[in-house]
Amino acid sequence: MKLNVALMLLAVWFAPMVMAQDEAHKECLQISSLTGDYFAQRLDGKTKAEMQQATPSEFKHTAFLRKIELAINLAFTFPESQSEEQIEKAVYENCLEHRDN
């Protein structure tokens, strides 16, 4: 009986941490994927302004718009010699690293 109570208490205590890690994973995956997409558009010759103007207006004043703006800015910080996959991996790993801080 005491073991079951202890296990339930541990589960209640760890559940929010697991959920937070899952949310961090999803958010970092989304940001890295967006960055890779915008990097590919950059390589195709699109400018930062063109990408920003192409953002649908329904995203204005949302948290998702901040992710889009971050991804666009990140896409212009990497050298063109890198691949989209390298950039997505670097952004994802960096995002996870800084989410824990």
C-alpha positions as CSV (number, residue, x, y, z in Angstrom):
1,M,0.0,0.0,0.0
2,K,2.8,2.4,0.9
3,L,4.6,1.6,-2.3
4,N,1.5,2.4,-4.4
5,V,1.1,5.7,-2.7
6,A,4.7,6.5,-3.2
7,L,4.5,5.6,-6.8
8,M,1.4,7.8,-7.3
9,L,3.1,10.7,-5.6
10,L,6.2,10.3,-7.9
11,A,3.9,10.1,-10.9
12,V,2.1,13.3,-9.9
13,W,5.4,15.0,-9.3
14,F,7.1,13.9,-12.6
15,A,4.1,14.3,-14.9
16,P,4.4,18.1,-15.3
17,M,8.1,17.7,-16.0
18,V,7.5,15.1,-18.7
19,M,4.8,17.3,-20.2
20,A,7.1,20.3,-20.2
21,Q,9.8,18.4,-21.9
22,D,7.4,17.2,-24.5
23,E,6.2,20.8,-25.1
24,A,9.8,22.0,-25.4
25,H,10.5,19.2,-27.9
26,K,7.4,20.2,-30.0
27,E,8.2,23.9,-29.9
28,C,11.9,23.3,-30.8
29,L,10.9,21.0,-33.6
30,Q,8.5,23.5,-35.0
31,I,11.0,26.4,-34.8
32,S,13.8,24.3,-36.4
33,S,11.5,23.1,-39.2
34,L,10.3,26.6,-39.9
35,T,13.9,27.8,-40.0
36,G,14.8,25.1,-42.4
37,D,11.9,26.1,-44.7
38,Y,12.8,29.7,-44.6
39,F,16.5,28.9,-45.2
40,A,15.5,27.0,-48.4
41,Q,13.5,30.0,-49.5
42,R,16.5,32.2,-48.9
43,L,18.6,29.9,-51.1
44,D,15.9,30.3,-53.7
45,G,16.4,34.0,-53.7
46,K,13.7,35.3,-51.4
47,T,14.5,38.2,-49.2
48,K,13.7,38.6,-45.5
49,A,11.1,41.2,-46.4
50,E,9.4,39.0,-48.9
51,M,9.1,36.2,-46.3
52,Q,7.7,38.5,-43.7
53,Q,5.2,39.9,-46.1
54,A,4.1,36.4,-47.1
55,T,3.1,35.6,-43.5
56,P,-0.7,35.4,-43.3
57,S,-2.4,38.2,-41.4
58,E,-4.3,35.8,-39.2
59,F,-1.0,35.1,-37.4
60,K,-0.7,38.8,-36.3
61,H,-0.5,39.2,-32.5
62,T,0.0,35.5,-31.9
63,A,2.8,33.4,-30.3
64,F,3.1,31.6,-33.6
65,L,4.1,34.9,-35.3
66,R,7.0,35.3,-32.9
67,K,8.1,31.8,-33.9
68,I,7.8,32.7,-37.6
69,E,9.8,35.9,-37.1
70,L,12.5,34.0,-35.1
71,A,12.8,31.4,-37.8
72,I,13.1,34.0,-40.6
73,N,15.8,35.8,-38.7
74,L,17.6,32.6,-37.9
75,A,17.5,31.5,-41.6
76,F,19.5,34.6,-42.4
77,T,22.2,33.9,-39.8
78,F,23.6,30.7,-41.3
79,P,26.0,30.5,-44.2
80,E,24.6,29.4,-47.5
81,S,27.2,26.6,-47.6
82,Q,25.2,24.7,-44.9
83,S,22.4,22.3,-45.8
84,E,18.8,22.7,-44.7
85,E,19.2,19.5,-42.5
86,Q,22.3,20.9,-40.8
87,I,20.5,24.1,-40.0
88,E,17.4,22.3,-38.7
89,K,19.6,20.1,-36.4
90,A,21.6,23.1,-35.1
91,V,18.5,25.1,-34.4
92,Y,16.7,22.2,-32.7
93,E,19.7,21.3,-30.5
94,N,20.3,24.9,-29.5
95,C,16.6,25.5,-28.8
96,L,16.5,22.5,-26.5
97,E,19.7,23.6,-24.7
98,H,18.3,27.0,-24.0
99,R,14.8,26.0,-23.1
100,D,16.3,24.2,-20.0
101,N,17.9,27.5,-18.8
